[in-house]
C-alpha cells in the first residue's frame, strides 16, 4: 500500500498527491515493487532488504540516493507470549524525496515525535530517534514483566514462568543485536554528514541520537546480563518449591500410615463387635480420638527426626 505525505508548517500531513516529498510503501505487492524499481530506480536487492526482518542494518550510497536500513521494535501484543521482536525499515533518501519501505502496517509518523520537522534529513533522523525511544519503552516493559515473573517463580511449582523468562532473555539478545546494528548506521552518518545534506542543527541532533542509542544499548545489555546470570538461580527456586511440596506430602503419608494399618487390620466391623456393649456414638468418638492421638504422635516423631537430620 502506498501512502503519500507532505511537509507543511513543520508537520507531516498525509496527501493524495503521488508527487509528494515523502512516500511510504507498506508491505508492497509486485506492482508496487515494479513501480519502485522503474520510477525511483531503487534496485530489487534494496527493496528485499527493507522487507527482510533479518536484514543487517546498514547505510549505503548509490548514484541517486542513500539507502538507510535500520531496525525498529515490533509492537507487542499478548499473542506474542513474552517474545519481543524487531523488524526492518528501509529509508531511501533522494535530494528532493524520501521513499520509505516497510513490511509492517504501522503508524509511522506519530505527532509527538514528528513536530517541527523542516527538512527531509530531519525526517529520517527522527525516524531513527523514534525507533530508539521505542526500544527504550519496550525495555521498561520487559523490566516490569520480569519483576512480575520473578514474584510468581518464588511460589511456582511448574516451569511455565521460567520458560517465559527464557523467552524474554532471548528477546533481549535480539534487541541487543538490533540496537548495536543501528549504532553502526549512526556512526557512518557522522562520517558522511555532507553526503546526507546535514546542517549544524541535524549534526547536533545526530549527536543526541548517538547518546540515546548508547544508553539504550547499555540498558539492554545490563538487563540481558542480569537476567541470564540469575536464570539458573530461578530454576533452582522452582525445584526447591517442588521438593518442599513432595516433602510435605511424604510427611502426610507417614502420619496416615499407622492409622491406615490399624483400620486395615482390624476393620470397622471387628471394632463394632469389640465395642458392642458401648453406645456406638461413644465408641466411635473414642476411636477418632485415638486415631488423632496416633497421628499427632507420629507427626511429632517425624518432625524430631527431621530436625535432627537437618542439624547434623
C-alpha positions in Angstrom: 0.0 0.0 0.0 1.3 3.4 -1.0 0.9 6.4 1.4 2.0 10.0 0.5 2.9 12.8 2.8 3.7 16.5 2.6 5.8 18.7 4.9 3.5 21.6 5.8 4.4 24.1 8.6 6.7 21.7 10.3 4.2 18.8 10.3 3.9 15.7 8.2 0.5 15.6 6.6 -0.9 12.8 4.6 -2.0 13.7 1.0 -3.2 12.1 -2.2 -0.5 13.7 -4.3 1.7 11.0 -5.6 4.4 13.6 -6.3 4.7 14.3 -2.5 8.2 14.5 -1.0 7.6 11.6 1.4 6.2 8.3 0.0 5.7 5.2 2.2 5.2 1.7 0.8 3.7 -0.7 3.4 4.2 -4.3 2.5 4.3 -3.5 -1.2 2.9 -6.0 -3.8 4.6 -6.9 -7.0 3.0 -4.0 -8.9 4.3 -1.5 -6.3 7.7 -3.2 -6.3 8.0 -2.7 -10.1 6.9 0.9 -9.6 9.6 1.5 -7.1 12.2 -0.1 -9.4 11.2 1.6 -12.6 10.3 5.1 -11.4 12.6 5.6 -8.4 15.4 3.3 -9.6 15.7 1.5 -6.3 17.1 -1.9 -7.1 15.3 -5.1 -6.1 18.1 -6.1 -3.7 17.5 -3.0 -1.6 13.7 -3.5 -1.7 14.0 -7.1 -0.4 16.5 -5.8 2.3 13.9 -3.4 3.5 11.3 -6.1 3.8 13.5 -8.8 5.3 13.2 -8.8 9.2 16.6 -10.5 9.5 18.4 -7.9 7.3 21.5 -6.3 8.8 21.3 -2.5 9.4 23.4 -0.5 7.0 24.0 2.8 5.3 25.0 2.7 1.6 25.3 5.4 -1.0 24.1 4.8 -4.6 24.3 7.1 -7.6 21.0 8.9 -6.9 20.1 8.1 -3.3 21.3 7.0 0.1 19.9 3.7 1.4 19.4 3.5 5.2 18.3 0.1 6.5 17.7 0.2 10.3 15.9 -1.8 13.0 12.7 -0.9 14.9 10.9 -2.9 17.5 7.6 -4.6 16.6 4.5 -3.6 18.5 4.0 -6.2 21.3 0.7 -8.0 21.9 -0.4 -10.7 24.3 -0.3 -13.2 21.4 3.5 -12.9 21.2 3.8 -14.8 24.5 6.6 -12.8 26.0 8.6 -12.7 22.8 9.8 -9.2 21.7 11.0 -8.9 18.1 12.4 -6.2 15.8 11.7 -5.6 12.1 13.5 -3.7 9.3 12.7 -0.3 7.9 14.2 0.9 4.6 14.6 4.6 4.0 15.9 5.9 0.7 16.9 9.5 0.6 16.9 11.4 -2.6 17.7 15.1 -2.8 14.0 16.0 -3.1 12.2 12.9 -2.0 12.1 10.3 0.8 11.0 6.8 -0.1 10.2 4.5 2.9 9.6 0.8 2.5 8.4 -1.4 5.4 6.9 -4.8 5.8 4.6 -3.9 8.6 1.4 -1.9 8.7 2.1 0.6 11.5 1.6 4.3 12.4 5.0 5.6 11.1 4.7 9.3 11.9 3.4 9.8 15.4 2.7 13.5 16.0 4.5 13.7 19.3 7.8 12.5 17.6 7.4 14.4 14.3 6.6 18.0 15.2 8.7 20.9 13.9 10.1 18.9 11.0 11.6 21.2 8.3 13.7 19.1 6.0 13.8 15.5 4.7 17.1 14.7 6.6 15.3 15.7 9.8 12.5 13.2 8.9 14.8 10.2 8.7 16.8 11.3 11.7 13.5 11.5 13.7 12.6 8.1 12.4 15.7 6.6 13.8 15.3 8.5 17.1 11.7 7.3 17.4 13.0 3.7 16.9 15.4 4.2 19.8 12.7 5.6 22.0 10.5 2.7 21.1 13.3 0.3 22.1 13.6 2.1 25.5 9.9 1.8 26.1 10.0 -1.9 25.4 12.9 -2.3 27.8 10.9 -0.7 30.6 8.0 -3.1 29.8 10.4 -6.1 29.8 11.7 -5.0 33.2 8.2 -4.8 34.7 7.2 -8.2 33.2 10.5 -9.7 34.5 9.8 -8.4 38.1 6.3 -9.8 38.0 7.5 -13.2 36.8 10.2 -13.3 39.5 7.5 -12.9 42.1 5.5 -15.7 40.6 8.5 -18.0 40.3 9.1 -17.8 44.1 5.8 -19.6 44.6 5.7 -21.6 41.4 5.6 -25.4 41.2 5.9 -25.6 37.4 8.3 -24.3 34.8 5.8 -22.1 32.9 7.0 -18.8 34.3 10.6 -19.9 34.0 10.1 -20.6 30.3 8.6 -17.1 29.9 11.8 -15.7 31.3 13.7 -17.7 28.8 11.6 -16.1 26.0 12.4 -12.6 27.4 16.1 -13.4 27.7 16.1 -14.5 24.0 14.2 -11.3 23.1 16.9 -9.2 24.8 19.5 -10.8 22.7 17.6 -9.8 19.6 17.3 -6.3 20.8 21.0 -6.1 21.6 21.8 -7.1 18.1 19.3 -4.7 16.6 20.4 -1.7 18.7 24.1 -2.4 18.0 23.4 -2.6 14.3 21.7 0.8 14.5 24.9 2.1 16.2 26.8 1.3 13.0 24.4 3.4 10.9 24.7 6.4 13.3 28.5 6.2 13.3 28.5 6.1 9.5 26.1 9.1 9.3 28.6 11.1 11.4 31.3 10.4 8.9 29.2 11.2 5.9 27.1 14.1 7.1 27.9 16.1 4.0 26.5 13.5 1.6 23.3 13.4 3.7 22.9 17.2 3.5 23.1 17.7 7.2 23.3 21.2 8.6 24.5 22.2 12.0 21.1 21.5 13.5 21.0 18.0 12.1 24.5 17.3 13.2 23.7 18.3 16.8 20.5 16.1 16.7 22.6 13.2 15.4 24.9 13.6 18.4 21.9 13.4 20.7 20.7 10.3 18.9 24.1 8.6 19.3 24.0 9.3 23.0 20.4 7.9 23.4 21.2 4.9 21.4 24.3 4.1 23.5 22.2 4.5 26.7 19.6 2.2 25.2 22.2 -0.4 24.3 23.8 -0.3 27.8 20.4 -0.7 29.4 19.5 -3.7 27.2 23.0 -5.2 28.0 22.5 -4.8 31.7 19.0 -6.4 31.6 20.3 -9.3 29.5 23.4 -9.9 31.7 21.4 -9.8 35.0 18.6 -12.0 33.6 21.0 -14.5 32.2 23.0 -14.7 35.4 20.0 -15.3 37.6 18.3 -17.8 35.3 19.9 -20.8 37.0 19.0 -19.5 40.4 15.4 -19.1 39.5 15.4 -22.6 38.1 16.7 -23.8 41.5 13.9 -22.0 43.2 11.3 -23.9 41.2 13.0 -27.2 42.0 13.1 -26.3 45.7 9.4 -25.4 45.7 8.7 -28.8 44.2 10.9 -30.6 46.6 9.3 -28.9 49.6 5.8 -29.9 48.3 6.9 -33.5 47.9 8.4 -33.5 51.4 5.2 -32.2 52.9 3.1 -34.8 51.1 5.5 -37.5 52.3 5.1 -36.4 55.9 1.3 -36.6 55.5 1.6 -40.1 54.1 3.8 -41.2 57.0 1.3 -39.7 59.5 -1.6 -41.5 57.9 0.3 -44.8 57.6 -0.2 -46.2 61.1 -3.9 -45.1 61.1 -4.4 -47.0 57.8 -2.6 -50.1 59.2 -4.8 -50.2 62.3 -8.0 -49.6 60.3 -7.0 -52.2 57.7 -6.0 -55.0 60.1 -9.0 -54.6 62.5 -11.6 -53.3 60.2 -14.7 -51.4 61.3 -16.9 -54.5 61.6 -14.5 -56.1 64.1 -14.3 -52.9 66.1 -18.1 -52.7 66.3 -18.2 -56.3 67.7 -15.5 -55.4 70.3 -17.5 -52.4 71.5 -21.0 -53.8 71.2 -21.6 -53.1 75.0 -20.8 -49.4 74.4 -23.1 -47.0 72.7 -21.8 -46.6 69.1 -21.5 -42.7 69.3 -19.2 -43.1 72.3 -17.2 -45.9 70.8 -16.6 -44.2 67.5 -15.8 -40.9 69.3 -13.1 -42.8 71.3 -11.9 -44.4 68.1 -11.5 -41.0 66.4 -9.7 -39.6 69.5 -7.2 -42.5 69.5 -6.6 -42.1 65.8 -5.9 -38.4 66.1 -3.5 -39.0 69.0 -1.7 -41.7 67.0 -1.4 -39.3 64.0 -0.2 -36.4 66.3 2.4 -38.7 67.9 3.6 -39.8 64.5 3.9 -36.2 63.4 6.0 -35.3 66.5 8.3 -38.2 65.9 8.8 -37.4 62.2 9.5 -33.7 63.0 12.1 -34.6 65.6 13.8 -37.0 63.2 13.7 -34.2 60.6 15.2 -31.6 62.9 18.0 -34.0 64.0 18.8 -34.8 60.3 18.8 -31.1 59.4 21.1 -30.1 62.3 23.6 -32.9 61.5 
